[in-house]
Amino acid sequence: MLSYHLKSAVSDLEQLVKISEQDIEDIKLANHEYQFERRKIKGDMISSFENKKAMIDHEISKLMTQNPNVSLDKLLNDDENEYLKKLKISLVALRDVNKKYAKMVLSVSSFYNKLLERLVPTEMNGYTRMTSKNRSFLEIRA
């Protein structure tokens, strides 16, 4: 059972990495609709991974409780040890691709916020931003 959960968790992580890499390519091309469409898929996959990780933790905890004097690598068979290594590698890969994606999102967000600030100047009123009173160059009519 542990082997199944490990294999499935690794598969989820690999798919999350691929989706995040697609997001990076789409942000470069300004294909934002596709990123928004994949948000639900990513959320579902993250939930699925978290459930599988909880099952893995439970199974490992059960094994460790039954055999308190045996190290984990000796408790697991070769396949389980291999999947555990792949799980760690996949987690690092996901962290790295998400870090790259987050930097890009932050850059794009900063660009749009600065552009909006130039078009519609705002000023702080306490903790909230309000449209500047000096906005004669831009008039919006509804």
The 8 nearest C-alpha neighbors of each residue, nearest first, counted from 0:
[[1, 3, 2, 4, 58, 5, 55, 54],
 [2, 0, 4, 3, 55, 5, 58, 79],
 [1, 3, 5, 79, 0, 4, 6, 78],
 [2, 4, 0, 6, 1, 5, 7, 8],
 [5, 3, 7, 1, 6, 2, 51, 8],
 [6, 4, 8, 2, 7, 3, 82, 1],
 [7, 5, 3, 9, 4, 8, 2, 82],
 [6, 8, 10, 4, 9, 5, 3, 11],
 [9, 7, 11, 5, 10, 6, 48, 51],
 [10, 8, 12, 6, 86, 11, 7, 5],
 [9, 11, 7, 13, 8, 12, 14, 6],
 [12, 10, 8, 14, 9, 13, 48, 15],
 [13, 11, 15, 9, 14, 10, 89, 16],
 [12, 14, 16, 10, 15, 11, 9, 17],
 [15, 13, 17, 11, 16, 12, 18, 10],
 [16, 14, 12, 18, 17, 13, 19, 11],
 [15, 17, 13, 19, 93, 14, 18, 20],
 [18, 16, 20, 14, 15, 19, 21, 13],
 [19, 17, 21, 15, 20, 16, 14, 22],
 [20, 18, 22, 16, 21, 17, 15, 23],
 [19, 21, 23, 17, 22, 18, 16, 24],
 [22, 20, 18, 24, 19, 23, 25, 17],
 [21, 23, 19, 25, 20, 24, 34, 26],
 [24, 22, 20, 26, 21, 25, 100, 19],
 [23, 25, 21, 27, 22, 26, 20, 28],
 [26, 24, 30, 22, 28, 27, 23, 29],
 [25, 27, 29, 23, 28, 24, 30, 22],
 [26, 28, 24, 25, 29, 23, 30, 103],
 [27, 29, 25, 26, 30, 24, 31, 23],
 [30, 28, 26, 31, 27, 25, 24, 32],
 [31, 29, 25, 28, 32, 33, 26, 34],
 [30, 32, 34, 33, 29, 35, 26, 25],
 [33, 31, 35, 34, 30, 36, 29, 37],
 [34, 32, 36, 35, 31, 30, 37, 25],
 [35, 33, 31, 37, 36, 32, 22, 38],
 [34, 36, 32, 38, 33, 37, 31, 39],
 [37, 35, 33, 34, 38, 32, 39, 40],
 [36, 38, 40, 34, 35, 39, 41, 33],
 [39, 37, 41, 35, 40, 36, 42, 34],
 [40, 38, 42, 41, 37, 43, 36, 35],
 [39, 41, 37, 43, 42, 38, 44, 36],
 [40, 42, 44, 38, 39, 43, 45, 37],
 [43, 41, 39, 45, 44, 40, 38, 46],
 [44, 42, 46, 40, 41, 45, 39, 47],
 [43, 45, 47, 41, 46, 42, 48, 40],
 [44, 46, 48, 42, 47, 43, 41, 49],
 [47, 45, 49, 43, 44, 48, 50, 42],
 [46, 48, 44, 50, 45, 49, 43, 51],
 [47, 49, 45, 51, 46, 50, 8, 52],
 [48, 50, 52, 46, 51, 47, 45, 53],
 [51, 49, 53, 47, 52, 48, 46, 54],
 [52, 50, 54, 48, 53, 49, 4, 8],
 [51, 53, 55, 49, 54, 50, 48, 56],
 [54, 52, 56, 50, 51, 55, 57, 49],
 [53, 55, 51, 57, 52, 56, 58, 50],
 [56, 54, 52, 58, 57, 53, 59, 1],
 [57, 55, 53, 59, 54, 58, 60, 52],
 [56, 58, 54, 60, 55, 59, 61, 53],
 [59, 57, 61, 55, 60, 56, 54, 1],
 [60, 58, 62, 56, 61, 57, 55, 63],
 [59, 61, 63, 57, 62, 58, 56, 64],
 [60, 62, 58, 64, 59, 63, 57, 65],
 [63, 61, 59, 65, 60, 64, 66, 58],
 [62, 64, 60, 66, 67, 65, 61, 59],
 [65, 63, 61, 67, 62, 66, 60, 59],
 [64, 66, 62, 63, 67, 61, 60, 68],
 [67, 65, 63, 64, 68, 69, 62, 74],
 [68, 66, 63, 64, 69, 65, 70, 62],
 [69, 67, 66, 70, 63, 65, 64, 71],
 [68, 70, 66, 67, 71, 73, 74, 63],
 [71, 69, 73, 72, 74, 68, 67, 63],
 [70, 72, 74, 73, 75, 69, 63, 59],
 [71, 73, 75, 74, 70, 80, 76, 69],
 [74, 72, 71, 75, 70, 69, 76, 80],
 [75, 73, 71, 72, 70, 69, 76, 62],
 [76, 74, 72, 73, 79, 80, 71, 77],
 [75, 77, 79, 78, 80, 74, 73, 72],
 [76, 78, 80, 79, 81, 75, 82, 72],
 [79, 77, 81, 80, 76, 82, 2, 75],
 [78, 80, 82, 2, 76, 81, 77, 75],
 [81, 79, 83, 77, 78, 82, 75, 76],
 [80, 82, 78, 84, 79, 83, 77, 85],
 [83, 81, 85, 79, 84, 80, 5, 86],
 [82, 84, 86, 80, 81, 85, 79, 87],
 [85, 83, 81, 87, 86, 82, 88, 80],
 [86, 84, 82, 88, 83, 87, 89, 81],
 [85, 87, 83, 89, 9, 84, 88, 82],
 [86, 88, 90, 84, 85, 89, 91, 83],
 [87, 89, 85, 91, 90, 86, 92, 84],
 [90, 88, 92, 86, 91, 87, 85, 12],
 [89, 91, 93, 87, 92, 88, 86, 94],
 [92, 90, 94, 88, 89, 93, 95, 87],
 [93, 91, 89, 95, 90, 94, 96, 88],
 [94, 92, 90, 96, 16, 95, 91, 97],
 [93, 95, 91, 97, 92, 96, 98, 90],
 [94, 96, 98, 92, 93, 97, 91, 99],
 [95, 97, 99, 93, 98, 94, 100, 92],
 [98, 96, 100, 94, 99, 95, 101, 93],
 [97, 99, 95, 101, 96, 100, 94, 102],
 [98, 100, 96, 102, 97, 101, 95, 103],
 [101, 99, 97, 103, 102, 98, 23, 96],
 [100, 102, 104, 98, 103, 99, 97, 105],
 [103, 101, 105, 99, 100, 104, 106, 98],
 [102, 104, 106, 100, 105, 101, 107, 99],
 [105, 103, 101, 107, 106, 102, 108, 100],
 [104, 106, 108, 102, 103, 107, 109, 101],
 [107, 105, 103, 109, 104, 108, 110, 102],
 [108, 106, 110, 104, 109, 105, 103, 111],
 [107, 109, 105, 111, 110, 106, 104, 112],
 [108, 110, 112, 106, 107, 111, 105, 113],
 [109, 111, 107, 113, 108, 112, 114, 106],
 [112, 110, 114, 108, 113, 109, 115, 107],
 [111, 113, 115, 109, 114, 110, 116, 108],
 [114, 112, 116, 110, 115, 111, 109, 117],
 [113, 115, 111, 117, 116, 112, 110, 118],
 [114, 116, 118, 112, 117, 113, 119, 111],
 [117, 115, 120, 113, 119, 114, 118, 112],
 [118, 116, 114, 115, 119, 120, 113, 112],
 [117, 119, 115, 116, 120, 114, 137, 113],
 [120, 118, 116, 117, 115, 121, 130, 134],
 [121, 119, 116, 131, 117, 130, 118, 122],
 [122, 120, 130, 131, 129, 128, 119, 116],
 [121, 123, 129, 128, 131, 130, 124, 120],
 [122, 124, 128, 127, 125, 129, 126, 121],
 [125, 123, 127, 128, 126, 129, 122, 121],
 [124, 126, 127, 123, 128, 122, 129, 121],
 [127, 125, 124, 123, 128, 129, 122, 121],
 [128, 126, 124, 125, 123, 129, 122, 121],
 [127, 129, 123, 122, 124, 121, 130, 126],
 [130, 128, 121, 122, 131, 123, 127, 124],
 [129, 131, 121, 120, 122, 132, 128, 119],
 [132, 130, 121, 133, 120, 122, 129, 134],
 [131, 133, 134, 130, 121, 135, 120, 122],
 [132, 134, 131, 135, 120, 136, 130, 121],
 [135, 133, 136, 137, 132, 131, 120, 119],
 [134, 136, 137, 133, 138, 132, 131, 119],
 [135, 137, 134, 138, 133, 118, 119, 139],
 [138, 136, 135, 134, 139, 119, 118, 133],
 [139, 137, 140, 136, 135, 134, 119, 141],
 [138, 140, 137, 141, 134, 119, 136, 135],
 [141, 139, 138, 137, 135, 136, 134, 119],
 [140, 139, 138, 137, 119, 134, 130, 135]]
